[in-house]
Amino acid sequence: MIRRDVHDRADIWFIKEDGSNFGEVIEDLLGVITGEGFRVLDQFVDPNEASRMVRSGRLMPRPDSPGANELVSAARSFIAEQARSDHLSAER
């Protein structure tokens, strides 16, 4: 199947067949990654913040979905394990 659709949307990076917009696309992509992407990824360092993002709908469109519930559960498990580890370290 040959795709003939046109991608003339600001939220999709599309390189024209002739490559004439390659530089512009890469420049925009790098700008978004460094200006916005790294800031968003930094929030995942904190499992509490990742959990809040899921529950508020900022990270996933359905905060009550199985995937969202699994992510929140994993974050809570990580936090509990960190607390246990910190407690054991303090006892030594």
BAKOLKOL-599679 format. One record per atom (N, C-alpha, C): residue in three letters; atom name; x, y, z. Coordinates in steps of 0.2 Angstrom, whole numbers, m for minus. Layout:
BEGIN
<rec residu="ALA" atome="CA" X="X" Y="Y" Z="Z"/>
...
This chain:
BEGIN
<rec residu="MET" atome="N" X="4" Y="m6" Z="0"/>
<rec residu="MET" atome="CA" X="0" Y="0" Z="0"/>
<rec residu="MET" atome="C" X="4" Y="6" Z="0"/>
<rec residu="ILE" atome="N" X="3" Y="11" Z="m4"/>
<rec residu="ILE" atome="CA" X="7" Y="17" Z="m5"/>
<rec residu="ILE" atome="C" X="3" Y="22" Z="m1"/>
<rec residu="ARG" atome="N" X="6" Y="26" Z="4"/>
<rec residu="ARG" atome="CA" X="2" Y="31" Z="7"/>
<rec residu="ARG" atome="C" X="3" Y="38" Z="3"/>
<rec residu="ARG" atome="N" X="m3" Y="41" Z="3"/>
<rec residu="ARG" atome="CA" X="m3" Y="47" Z="m1"/>
<rec residu="ARG" atome="C" X="m6" Y="53" Z="4"/>
<rec residu="ASP" atome="N" X="m6" Y="52" Z="10"/>
<rec residu="ASP" atome="CA" X="m9" Y="57" Z="14"/>
<rec residu="ASP" atome="C" X="m4" Y="63" Z="15"/>
<rec residu="VAL" atome="N" X="m7" Y="68" Z="17"/>
<rec residu="VAL" atome="CA" X="m3" Y="74" Z="18"/>
<rec residu="VAL" atome="C" X="m3" Y="76" Z="25"/>
<rec residu="HIS" atome="N" X="3" Y="77" Z="28"/>
<rec residu="HIS" atome="CA" X="4" Y="79" Z="35"/>
<rec residu="HIS" atome="C" X="6" Y="86" Z="35"/>
<rec residu="ASP" atome="N" X="1" Y="90" Z="36"/>
<rec residu="ASP" atome="CA" X="2" Y="97" Z="36"/>
<rec residu="ASP" atome="C" X="m1" Y="100" Z="43"/>
<rec residu="ARG" atome="N" X="2" Y="96" Z="48"/>
<rec residu="ARG" atome="CA" X="0" Y="98" Z="55"/>
<rec residu="ARG" atome="C" X="6" Y="100" Z="59"/>
<rec residu="ALA" atome="N" X="5" Y="104" Z="64"/>
<rec residu="ALA" atome="CA" X="10" Y="107" Z="68"/>
<rec residu="ALA" atome="C" X="13" Y="101" Z="73"/>
<rec residu="ASP" atome="N" X="8" Y="96" Z="75"/>
<rec residu="ASP" atome="CA" X="10" Y="92" Z="80"/>
<rec residu="ASP" atome="C" X="13" Y="85" Z="77"/>
<rec residu="ILE" atome="N" X="14" Y="85" Z="71"/>
<rec residu="ILE" atome="CA" X="17" Y="79" Z="67"/>
<rec residu="ILE" atome="C" X="23" Y="81" Z="64"/>
<rec residu="TRP" atome="N" X="29" Y="78" Z="65"/>
<rec residu="TRP" atome="CA" X="35" Y="79" Z="61"/>
<rec residu="TRP" atome="C" X="35" Y="75" Z="55"/>
<rec residu="PHE" atome="N" X="35" Y="78" Z="49"/>
<rec residu="PHE" atome="CA" X="34" Y="74" Z="43"/>
<rec residu="PHE" atome="C" X="39" Y="77" Z="38"/>
<rec residu="ILE" atome="N" X="44" Y="73" Z="36"/>
<rec residu="ILE" atome="CA" X="49" Y="75" Z="31"/>
<rec residu="ILE" atome="C" X="46" Y="73" Z="24"/>
<rec residu="LYS" atome="N" X="46" Y="78" Z="20"/>
<rec residu="LYS" atome="CA" X="43" Y="78" Z="13"/>
<rec residu="LYS" atome="C" X="48" Y="73" Z="9"/>
<rec residu="GLU" atome="N" X="45" Y="70" Z="4"/>
<rec residu="GLU" atome="CA" X="48" Y="65" Z="0"/>
<rec residu="GLU" atome="C" X="55" Y="67" Z="m3"/>
<rec residu="ASP" atome="N" X="55" Y="73" Z="m5"/>
<rec residu="ASP" atome="CA" X="61" Y="76" Z="m8"/>
<rec residu="ASP" atome="C" X="66" Y="79" Z="m3"/>
<rec residu="GLY" atome="N" X="64" Y="78" Z="4"/>
<rec residu="GLY" atome="CA" X="69" Y="80" Z="9"/>
<rec residu="GLY" atome="C" X="70" Y="87" Z="10"/>
<rec residu="SER" atome="N" X="66" Y="91" Z="7"/>
<rec residu="SER" atome="CA" X="67" Y="99" Z="7"/>
<rec residu="SER" atome="C" X="66" Y="102" Z="13"/>
<rec residu="ASN" atome="N" X="62" Y="99" Z="18"/>
<rec residu="ASN" atome="CA" X="61" Y="102" Z="24"/>
<rec residu="ASN" atome="C" X="64" Y="98" Z="30"/>
<rec residu="PHE" atome="N" X="69" Y="94" Z="28"/>
<rec residu="PHE" atome="CA" X="73" Y="90" Z="33"/>
<rec residu="PHE" atome="C" X="76" Y="94" Z="39"/>
<rec residu="GLY" atome="N" X="80" Y="99" Z="37"/>
<rec residu="GLY" atome="CA" X="83" Y="104" Z="41"/>
<rec residu="GLY" atome="C" X="78" Y="107" Z="46"/>
<rec residu="GLU" atome="N" X="72" Y="109" Z="43"/>
<rec residu="GLU" atome="CA" X="67" Y="113" Z="47"/>
<rec residu="GLU" atome="C" X="64" Y="108" Z="52"/>
<rec residu="VAL" atome="N" X="63" Y="102" Z="50"/>
<rec residu="VAL" atome="CA" X="60" Y="97" Z="55"/>
<rec residu="VAL" atome="C" X="65" Y="95" Z="60"/>
<rec residu="ILE" atome="N" X="71" Y="94" Z="59"/>
<rec residu="ILE" atome="CA" X="76" Y="92" Z="64"/>
<rec residu="ILE" atome="C" X="77" Y="98" Z="69"/>
<rec residu="GLU" atome="N" X="77" Y="104" Z="66"/>
<rec residu="GLU" atome="CA" X="78" Y="110" Z="71"/>
<rec residu="GLU" atome="C" X="72" Y="110" Z="75"/>
<rec residu="ASP" atome="N" X="66" Y="109" Z="73"/>
<rec residu="ASP" atome="CA" X="60" Y="110" Z="77"/>
<rec residu="ASP" atome="C" X="60" Y="104" Z="82"/>
<rec residu="LEU" atome="N" X="62" Y="98" Z="80"/>
<rec residu="LEU" atome="CA" X="62" Y="92" Z="84"/>
<rec residu="LEU" atome="C" X="67" Y="93" Z="90"/>
<rec residu="LEU" atome="N" X="73" Y="95" Z="88"/>
<rec residu="LEU" atome="CA" X="78" Y="97" Z="94"/>
<rec residu="LEU" atome="C" X="75" Y="102" Z="99"/>
<rec residu="GLY" atome="N" X="72" Y="107" Z="96"/>
<rec residu="GLY" atome="CA" X="69" Y="112" Z="100"/>
<rec residu="GLY" atome="C" X="64" Y="110" Z="105"/>
<rec residu="VAL" atome="N" X="60" Y="106" Z="103"/>
<rec residu="VAL" atome="CA" X="55" Y="103" Z="107"/>
<rec residu="VAL" atome="C" X="58" Y="98" Z="112"/>
<rec residu="ILE" atome="N" X="62" Y="94" Z="110"/>
<rec residu="ILE" atome="CA" X="66" Y="89" Z="115"/>
<rec residu="ILE" atome="C" X="69" Y="93" Z="120"/>
<rec residu="THR" atome="N" X="73" Y="98" Z="118"/>
<rec residu="THR" atome="CA" X="77" Y="101" Z="123"/>
<rec residu="THR" atome="C" X="73" Y="106" Z="127"/>
<rec residu="GLY" atome="N" X="68" Y="109" Z="124"/>
<rec residu="GLY" atome="CA" X="64" Y="114" Z="128"/>
<rec residu="GLY" atome="C" X="58" Y="111" Z="132"/>
<rec residu="GLU" atome="N" X="56" Y="106" Z="130"/>
<rec residu="GLU" atome="CA" X="50" Y="103" Z="133"/>
<rec residu="GLU" atome="C" X="51" Y="96" Z="135"/>
<rec residu="GLY" atome="N" X="54" Y="92" Z="131"/>
<rec residu="GLY" atome="CA" X="55" Y="85" Z="132"/>
<rec residu="GLY" atome="C" X="59" Y="83" Z="138"/>
<rec residu="PHE" atome="N" X="64" Y="86" Z="139"/>
<rec residu="PHE" atome="CA" X="69" Y="85" Z="145"/>
<rec residu="PHE" atome="C" X="65" Y="87" Z="151"/>
<rec residu="ARG" atome="N" X="62" Y="92" Z="151"/>
<rec residu="ARG" atome="CA" X="58" Y="95" Z="157"/>
<rec residu="ARG" atome="C" X="53" Y="89" Z="159"/>
<rec residu="VAL" atome="N" X="49" Y="87" Z="154"/>
<rec residu="VAL" atome="CA" X="44" Y="82" Z="156"/>
<rec residu="VAL" atome="C" X="47" Y="75" Z="158"/>
<rec residu="LEU" atome="N" X="53" Y="73" Z="155"/>
<rec residu="LEU" atome="CA" X="56" Y="67" Z="157"/>
<rec residu="LEU" atome="C" X="59" Y="68" Z="164"/>
<rec residu="ASP" atome="N" X="61" Y="74" Z="166"/>
<rec residu="ASP" atome="CA" X="64" Y="75" Z="173"/>
<rec residu="ASP" atome="C" X="59" Y="73" Z="178"/>
<rec residu="GLN" atome="N" X="52" Y="74" Z="177"/>
<rec residu="GLN" atome="CA" X="47" Y="73" Z="181"/>
<rec residu="GLN" atome="C" X="46" Y="65" Z="183"/>
<rec residu="PHE" atome="N" X="49" Y="61" Z="179"/>
<rec residu="PHE" atome="CA" X="48" Y="54" Z="180"/>
<rec residu="PHE" atome="C" X="54" Y="52" Z="185"/>
<rec residu="VAL" atome="N" X="59" Y="56" Z="186"/>
<rec residu="VAL" atome="CA" X="64" Y="54" Z="191"/>
<rec residu="VAL" atome="C" X="60" Y="53" Z="198"/>
<rec residu="ASP" atome="N" X="55" Y="57" Z="199"/>
<rec residu="ASP" atome="CA" X="52" Y="57" Z="206"/>
<rec residu="ASP" atome="C" X="45" Y="52" Z="205"/>
<rec residu="PRO" atome="N" X="45" Y="46" Z="208"/>
<rec residu="PRO" atome="CA" X="39" Y="42" Z="207"/>
<rec residu="PRO" atome="C" X="33" Y="45" Z="210"/>
<rec residu="ASN" atome="N" X="33" Y="49" Z="215"/>
<rec residu="ASN" atome="CA" X="27" Y="53" Z="217"/>
<rec residu="ASN" atome="C" X="24" Y="57" Z="212"/>
<rec residu="GLU" atome="N" X="29" Y="61" Z="208"/>
<rec residu="GLU" atome="CA" X="26" Y="65" Z="203"/>
<rec residu="GLU" atome="C" X="24" Y="61" Z="197"/>
<rec residu="ALA" atome="N" X="27" Y="56" Z="195"/>
<rec residu="ALA" atome="CA" X="24" Y="52" Z="190"/>
<rec residu="ALA" atome="C" X="17" Y="49" Z="192"/>
<rec residu="SER" atome="N" X="16" Y="47" Z="198"/>
<rec residu="SER" atome="CA" X="10" Y="45" Z="200"/>
<rec residu="SER" atome="C" X="5" Y="50" Z="200"/>
<rec residu="ARG" atome="N" X="7" Y="56" Z="202"/>
<rec residu="ARG" atome="CA" X="2" Y="62" Z="202"/>
<rec residu="ARG" atome="C" X="0" Y="63" Z="195"/>
<rec residu="MET" atome="N" X="5" Y="63" Z="190"/>
<rec residu="MET" atome="CA" X="4" Y="65" Z="183"/>
<rec residu="MET" atome="C" X="m1" Y="60" Z="180"/>
<rec residu="VAL" atome="N" X="m1" Y="53" Z="182"/>
<rec residu="VAL" atome="CA" X="m5" Y="48" Z="180"/>
<rec residu="VAL" atome="C" X="m12" Y="50" Z="182"/>
<rec residu="ARG" atome="N" X="m13" Y="51" Z="189"/>
<rec residu="ARG" atome="CA" X="m19" Y="51" Z="192"/>
<rec residu="ARG" atome="C" X="m23" Y="58" Z="190"/>
<rec residu="SER" atome="N" X="m19" Y="63" Z="188"/>
<rec residu="SER" atome="CA" X="m22" Y="69" Z="186"/>
<rec residu="SER" atome="C" X="m24" Y="69" Z="178"/>
<rec residu="GLY" atome="N" X="m22" Y="64" Z="175"/>
<rec residu="GLY" atome="CA" X="m23" Y="64" Z="167"/>
<rec residu="GLY" atome="C" X="m18" Y="67" Z="163"/>
<rec residu="ARG" atome="N" X="m13" Y="70" Z="166"/>
<rec residu="ARG" atome="CA" X="m8" Y="74" Z="162"/>
<rec residu="ARG" atome="C" X="m3" Y="69" Z="159"/>
<rec residu="LEU" atome="N" X="m2" Y="63" Z="161"/>
<rec residu="LEU" atome="CA" X="2" Y="58" Z="158"/>
<rec residu="LEU" atome="C" X="m2" Y="53" Z="153"/>
<rec residu="MET" atome="N" X="m7" Y="51" Z="155"/>
<rec residu="MET" atome="CA" X="m11" Y="46" Z="151"/>
<rec residu="MET" atome="C" X="m18" Y="49" Z="151"/>
<rec residu="PRO" atome="N" X="m22" Y="48" Z="145"/>
<rec residu="PRO" atome="CA" X="m28" Y="51" Z="144"/>
<rec residu="PRO" atome="C" X="m34" Y="48" Z="149"/>
<rec residu="ARG" atome="N" X="m32" Y="42" Z="151"/>
<rec residu="ARG" atome="CA" X="m37" Y="38" Z="156"/>
<rec residu="ARG" atome="C" X="m34" Y="36" Z="162"/>
<rec residu="PRO" atome="N" X="m34" Y="41" Z="167"/>
<rec residu="PRO" atome="CA" X="m31" Y="39" Z="173"/>
<rec residu="PRO" atome="C" X="m33" Y="33" Z="177"/>
<rec residu="ASP" atome="N" X="m39" Y="30" Z="175"/>
<rec residu="ASP" atome="CA" X="m42" Y="24" Z="178"/>
<rec residu="ASP" atome="C" X="m41" Y="18" Z="174"/>
<rec residu="SER" atome="N" X="m37" Y="18" Z="168"/>
<rec residu="SER" atome="CA" X="m35" Y="13" Z="164"/>
<rec residu="SER" atome="C" X="m31" Y="8" Z="167"/>
<rec residu="PRO" atome="N" X="m31" Y="1" Z="165"/>
<rec residu="PRO" atome="CA" X="m26" Y="m4" Z="168"/>
<rec residu="PRO" atome="C" X="m19" Y="m2" Z="167"/>
<rec residu="GLY" atome="N" X="m17" Y="1" Z="162"/>
<rec residu="GLY" atome="CA" X="m10" Y="4" Z="161"/>
<rec residu="GLY" atome="C" X="m8" Y="9" Z="166"/>
<rec residu="ALA" atome="N" X="m13" Y="14" Z="167"/>
<rec residu="ALA" atome="CA" X="m12" Y="19" Z="172"/>
<rec residu="ALA" atome="C" X="m12" Y="16" Z="179"/>
<rec residu="ASN" atome="N" X="m16" Y="12" Z="181"/>
<rec residu="ASN" atome="CA" X="m16" Y="8" Z="187"/>
<rec residu="ASN" atome="C" X="m10" Y="5" Z="188"/>
<rec residu="GLU" atome="N" X="m7" Y="1" Z="183"/>
<rec residu="GLU" atome="CA" X="m1" Y="m2" Z="184"/>
<rec residu="GLU" atome="C" X="5" Y="2" Z="185"/>
<rec residu="LEU" atome="N" X="5" Y="8" Z="182"/>
<rec residu="LEU" atome="CA" X="11" Y="13" Z="183"/>
<rec residu="LEU" atome="C" X="10" Y="16" Z="190"/>
<rec residu="VAL" atome="N" X="5" Y="17" Z="192"/>
<rec residu="VAL" atome="CA" X="4" Y="20" Z="199"/>
<rec residu="VAL" atome="C" X="6" Y="15" Z="204"/>
<rec residu="SER" atome="N" X="4" Y="9" Z="203"/>
<rec residu="SER" atome="CA" X="6" Y="3" Z="207"/>
<rec residu="SER" atome="C" X="13" Y="2" Z="208"/>
<rec residu="ALA" atome="N" X="17" Y="2" Z="202"/>
<rec residu="ALA" atome="CA" X="24" Y="2" Z="201"/>
<rec residu="ALA" atome="C" X="27" Y="7" Z="205"/>
<rec residu="ALA" atome="N" X="25" Y="13" Z="204"/>
<rec residu="ALA" atome="CA" X="28" Y="19" Z="208"/>
<rec residu="ALA" atome="C" X="27" Y="19" Z="215"/>
<rec residu="ARG" atome="N" X="21" Y="16" Z="217"/>
<rec residu="ARG" atome="CA" X="20" Y="15" Z="225"/>
<rec residu="ARG" atome="C" X="25" Y="10" Z="227"/>
<rec residu="SER" atome="N" X="26" Y="5" Z="224"/>
<rec residu="SER" atome="CA" X="30" Y="m1" Z="226"/>
<rec residu="SER" atome="C" X="37" Y="2" Z="226"/>
<rec residu="PHE" atome="N" X="39" Y="6" Z="221"/>
<rec residu="PHE" atome="CA" X="46" Y="8" Z="221"/>
<rec residu="PHE" atome="C" X="47" Y="13" Z="228"/>
<rec residu="ILE" atome="N" X="42" Y="17" Z="229"/>
<rec residu="ILE" atome="CA" X="43" Y="21" Z="235"/>
<rec residu="ILE" atome="C" X="43" Y="17" Z="241"/>
<rec residu="ALA" atome="N" X="39" Y="12" Z="242"/>
<rec residu="ALA" atome="CA" X="39" Y="8" Z="248"/>
<rec residu="ALA" atome="C" X="46" Y="5" Z="249"/>
<rec residu="GLU" atome="N" X="48" Y="2" Z="243"/>
<rec residu="GLU" atome="CA" X="55" Y="m1" Z="243"/>
<rec residu="GLU" atome="C" X="60" Y="3" Z="245"/>
<rec residu="GLN" atome="N" X="60" Y="10" Z="243"/>
<rec residu="GLN" atome="CA" X="65" Y="15" Z="244"/>
<rec residu="GLN" atome="C" X="65" Y="16" Z="252"/>
<rec residu="ALA" atome="N" X="59" Y="17" Z="254"/>
<rec residu="ALA" atome="CA" X="58" Y="18" Z="262"/>
<rec residu="ALA" atome="C" X="61" Y="13" Z="266"/>
<rec residu="ARG" atome="N" X="59" Y="6" Z="264"/>
<rec residu="ARG" atome="CA" X="62" Y="1" Z="268"/>
<rec residu="ARG" atome="C" X="70" Y="1" Z="267"/>
<rec residu="SER" atome="N" X="72" Y="2" Z="261"/>
<rec residu="SER" atome="CA" X="80" Y="2" Z="261"/>
<rec residu="SER" atome="C" X="83" Y="8" Z="265"/>
<rec residu="ASP" atome="N" X="80" Y="14" Z="265"/>
<rec residu="ASP" atome="CA" X="82" Y="19" Z="269"/>
<rec residu="ASP" atome="C" X="82" Y="18" Z="276"/>
<rec residu="HIS" atome="N" X="76" Y="14" Z="278"/>
<rec residu="HIS" atome="CA" X="76" Y="12" Z="285"/>
<rec residu="HIS" atome="C" X="81" Y="7" Z="287"/>
<rec residu="LEU" atome="N" X="82" Y="2" Z="283"/>
<rec residu="LEU" atome="CA" X="88" Y="m2" Z="285"/>
<rec residu="LEU" atome="C" X="94" Y="1" Z="285"/>
<rec residu="SER" atome="N" X="96" Y="5" Z="280"/>
<rec residu="SER" atome="CA" X="102" Y="9" Z="280"/>
<rec residu="SER" atome="C" X="103" Y="13" Z="287"/>
<rec residu="ALA" atome="N" X="98" Y="16" Z="289"/>
<rec residu="ALA" atome="CA" X="98" Y="20" Z="295"/>
<rec residu="ALA" atome="C" X="99" Y="16" Z="301"/>
<rec residu="GLU" atome="N" X="97" Y="10" Z="301"/>
<rec residu="GLU" atome="CA" X="98" Y="5" Z="307"/>
<rec residu="GLU" atome="C" X="105" Y="3" Z="308"/>
<rec residu="ARG" atome="N" X="109" Y="3" Z="302"/>
<rec residu="ARG" atome="CA" X="116" Y="0" Z="302"/>
<rec residu="ARG" atome="C" X="120" Y="5" Z="306"/>
